[in-house]
Amino acid sequence: MSADLVVVGAGGAGLAAALAAAESGCGNIVVLEKMAAPGGNTALGGGLFAVESPLHEAQGIATSRDDAYASATQWARWKNDPRIVRAYVDKSGDTVRWLSEKGLDFRLHVLYPEQSPPVWHMTSGVELIKALRRDCERAGIRLLTHTSATRLLTNDEGLVTGVVAVSRGTPLTITGTCTVLATGGFGGSPALLKRFVPRYKESVAYVGRARNVGEGLTMAEEVGAAVDDEVALLFEGPSTPISSKHWLVTDPPRDVPGVVGAIFRSLANLAKLRSVVWLNKAGRRFTSESAYPIDMACGNQILRQPDGICFAVFDDKIRESIENRGLVGSIGANMGTVRVPELRKQLEGFQRMGAARIADSWEGIAEWIGADASVLSGEIDEYNAACDRGYDPVLLKDKRYLLPLRTPPFYSIRCHTLLMDTLGGIRIDEKMRVLDRRGRPIPGLFAAGVCAGGLQGDSYNYDLPGSAQGFAVNSGRIAGENASGYVADVRAKESRLRE
Ligand SMILES: Cc1cc2nc3c(=O)[nH]c(=O)nc-3n(C[C@H](O)[C@H](O)[C@H](O)COP(=O)(O)OP(=O)(O)OC[C@H]3O[C@@H](n4cnc5c(N)ncnc54)[C@H](O)[C@@H]3O)c2cc1C
C-alpha cells in the first residue's frame, strides 16, 4: 500500500491531522488505528482549552493569547518550548470555530471555583471523535482499524518513507511520502512511566486506554528522534481506583446499594472533598486538602508518601451533611451539588470490599491504615484545634473547609493518585516536525498530540485546563497542514526533476 500521508493513531490528534491535511489539499491519506475503533483517550475527555474563541466573543468574555502564553511558560518554568506554546495558543480559538462548524456544541467551564477567565471548552469526547471521523470519511481518508504500526521505514538519506504495521494479524507495509505519529500517551506502560517520570509509583491508578503504551515514542526514537527527559502527568486525584468517576471497573460490586455509577462517581468526589482530611500510612497529614490546584497538589504529594497511597478520613457529621445536603462545590466538571444518598450504606459496601473502614475510634482507623494510633490521634487533635481556631498554621488549609472531626463513627477511604494521561515524549518544533538529537527536523516525520512534548514541561498546567485534548486537536491540525505542505513540496521537486 502507498500513500501521500500515513497517520499513526486515530485519536483526536491523528484524526485532526488527517482531516487538516485533506483540507489543505493532501490527497491520498491513510490512518492506522490499532484498536477496533478510533477514539483513544480523546474519546474519554471532556473538553478543550481555547482563548479568544467564538464563545468568548459571543459571551463578551475577555481572554488573551498573550496571557495564556505567559501562564504556560511561567507554569513550566520555561522547561517547555515557547514557540510550541505560541503556536498552540494562537490556534486554539480558531480550532473551536473549526469544530463548531463540524457540528460540535461547546460550553465554557472552569476547573476550580477560583479560576478565571473560563478557557475550558466542554464538549463530549465521543462526539468530537464522531465528528472528525465523519469528516475524514467524507474527505476520502482511509481508516484501517485493528492495524498496529510497529516500525518506521527510512531510506539511506534518513528520510522517513513509510510505516511497517500488522493489520488483523497480517504484516503490512505502507510506503508514504510523509508520516504523522499520533499514538497518544504511555500510561499503559509502567516501563516508560518509570523511565520518563522519576516520581512514578506502581500505586498510580491509570484510567486511560490500557493499550496506549507509547509505541510512537519508541518508533520515533528508533529513527533518531530526540525525546524529553521528563514528561508531565495529567492527574486527577486523590481517588479510589475502584471509584473513578470515569468508571473503569469491569466487575462492579453488585452488593453495594444504589446505582453503581452514581456510587463510584460520588465516592471519587468524596475523596476530593476539601473538608475531609488526608493522611498517609504513617497517620500524618501531608498537604493542605484545599491546596490549589488540588489535582496536582495531591497527585504529586501522594506519590511522595509511603507506598504512594493516602487515606481520606472524615467523621459522621460530615457523612450526615453529605447525605442530607450533597457535596456542594465539588471539583471539576461535577461542580455544583452532587447528591450522595445512603452514603453510610455505600461506605459499608466499600468496607466489605476492603477499600474503606468505619470505626468508632481513631485507634480503629489507625489499625486499618497501619499507623501508630498515638501519631494518628495526635494529628487529628492538632487538626481539630486548628479548626477551632479557624487557622491551620501547619498546612494552611483554607478556613472555609476547616471542620473538626469529633463525631464517631469515623470513616477512612483508601486513595491513590489517579492518572489520566502522560503528556510529552517526542521532541518536535512549532510545525510539529520531529527533531533529531541535534535539533534538526527528520524529513518526512511529524508528531502530534500527547506522544509529543513541548507544551507542558514536567507539569501539566491546570490554569489552562483542556490542554491535553486541546493540544491533541490543535497540534494535530498544525501537523496535518504542515505535512500537506511537505507532500506538496516533494511532489513539486519530483516534477521539476522529471522536467
Ligand atoms: C478519563 C479521561 C478524561 C480526560 N478528560 C480530559 C479533558 O477534559 N480535557 C483534556 O484536555 N484532556 C482530557 N483527558 C486527556 C486527553 O483526553 C488526552 O490526553 C488526549 O485527548 C490525547 O489525545 P491523542 O490524540 O494524543 O491520543 P489518543 O486520543 O489517546 O489517541 C491515540 C490513538 O493512537 C492509537 N495507537 C497507539 N499506538 C498505535 C500504534 N502502534 N498503531 C496504531 N494506532 C496506535 C491508540 O489506540 C489511540 O486510538 C482525559 C483523559 C482521560 C483518560
The ligand as a MOL file (V3000), in Angstrom:
LIG
                    3D

  0  0  0     0  0            999 V3000
M  V30 BEGIN CTAB
M  V30 COUNTS 53 58 0 0 0
M  V30 BEGIN ATOM
M  V30 1 C -10.9420 9.8540 31.6130 0
M  V30 2 C -10.1800 10.9250 30.9220 0
M  V30 3 C -10.7010 12.2040 30.8680 0
M  V30 4 C -9.9770 13.2280 30.2470 0
M  V30 5 N -10.5080 14.4900 30.1830 0
M  V30 6 C -9.8170 15.4630 29.5550 0
M  V30 7 C -10.3630 16.7770 29.4090 0
M  V30 8 O -11.4890 17.0550 29.7960 0
M  V30 9 N -9.5900 17.7060 28.7880 0
M  V30 10 C -8.3490 17.4300 28.3140 0
M  V30 11 O -7.6880 18.3150 27.7690 0
M  V30 12 N -7.8360 16.1920 28.4120 0
M  V30 13 C -8.5410 15.2100 28.9990 0
M  V30 14 N -8.0260 13.9540 29.0580 0
M  V30 15 C -6.7570 13.6750 28.3730 0
M  V30 16 C -6.9520 13.7510 26.8590 0
M  V30 17 O -8.1970 13.2130 26.5080 0
M  V30 18 C -5.8490 13.0070 26.1120 0
M  V30 19 O -4.6030 13.2370 26.7250 0
M  V30 20 C -5.7360 13.4850 24.6510 0
M  V30 21 O -7.0030 13.6050 24.0750 0
M  V30 22 C -4.8660 12.5250 23.8860 0
M  V30 23 O -5.0670 12.6940 22.5060 0
M  V30 24 P -4.1240 11.9540 21.4560 0
M  V30 25 O -4.7990 12.0540 20.1520 0
M  V30 26 O -2.7440 12.4610 21.5980 0
M  V30 27 O -4.0960 10.4340 21.9470 0
M  V30 28 P -5.3000 9.3970 21.9940 0
M  V30 29 O -6.6040 10.0800 21.9200 0
M  V30 30 O -5.0470 8.5180 23.1550 0
M  V30 31 O -5.1500 8.6090 20.6320 0
M  V30 32 C -4.0500 7.7790 20.3640 0
M  V30 33 C -4.5240 6.6880 19.4220 0
M  V30 34 O -3.4080 6.0220 18.8590 0
M  V30 35 C -3.6830 4.6390 18.8050 0
M  V30 36 N -2.4050 3.9240 18.7460 0
M  V30 37 C -1.4640 3.8250 19.7100 0
M  V30 38 N -0.4150 3.1210 19.2820 0
M  V30 39 C -0.6940 2.7600 17.9940 0
M  V30 40 C 0.0080 2.0090 17.0130 0
M  V30 41 N 1.2280 1.4850 17.2470 0
M  V30 42 N -0.5740 1.8380 15.8010 0
M  V30 43 C -1.8000 2.3490 15.5430 0
M  V30 44 N -2.5140 3.0580 16.4460 0
M  V30 45 C -1.9570 3.2630 17.6500 0
M  V30 46 C -4.4550 4.4010 20.0840 0
M  V30 47 O -5.1690 3.1800 20.0390 0
M  V30 48 C -5.3530 5.6330 20.1220 0
M  V30 49 O -6.5630 5.4310 19.4490 0
M  V30 50 C -8.7310 12.9360 29.6720 0
M  V30 51 C -8.2120 11.6350 29.7210 0
M  V30 52 C -8.9300 10.6320 30.3370 0
M  V30 53 C -8.3600 9.2430 30.3680 0
M  V30 END ATOM
M  V30 BEGIN BOND
M  V30 1 1 1 2
M  V30 2 1 2 3
M  V30 3 2 2 52
M  V30 4 2 3 4
M  V30 5 1 4 5
M  V30 6 1 4 50
M  V30 7 2 5 6
M  V30 8 1 6 7
M  V30 9 1 6 13
M  V30 10 2 7 8
M  V30 11 1 7 9
M  V30 12 1 9 10
M  V30 13 2 10 11
M  V30 14 1 10 12
M  V30 15 2 12 13
M  V30 16 1 13 14
M  V30 17 1 14 15
M  V30 18 1 14 50
M  V30 19 1 15 16
M  V30 20 1 16 17
M  V30 21 1 16 18
M  V30 22 1 18 19
M  V30 23 1 18 20
M  V30 24 1 20 21
M  V30 25 1 20 22
M  V30 26 1 22 23
M  V30 27 1 23 24
M  V30 28 2 24 25
M  V30 29 1 24 26
M  V30 30 1 24 27
M  V30 31 1 27 28
M  V30 32 2 28 29
M  V30 33 1 28 30
M  V30 34 1 28 31
M  V30 35 1 31 32
M  V30 36 1 32 33
M  V30 37 1 33 34
M  V30 38 1 33 48
M  V30 39 1 34 35
M  V30 40 1 35 36
M  V30 41 1 35 46
M  V30 42 1 36 37
M  V30 43 1 36 45
M  V30 44 2 37 38
M  V30 45 1 38 39
M  V30 46 1 39 40
M  V30 47 2 39 45
M  V30 48 1 40 41
M  V30 49 2 40 42
M  V30 50 1 42 43
M  V30 51 2 43 44
M  V30 52 1 44 45
M  V30 53 1 46 47
M  V30 54 1 46 48
M  V30 55 1 48 49
M  V30 56 2 50 51
M  V30 57 1 51 52
M  V30 58 1 52 53
M  V30 END BOND
M  V30 END CTAB
M  END
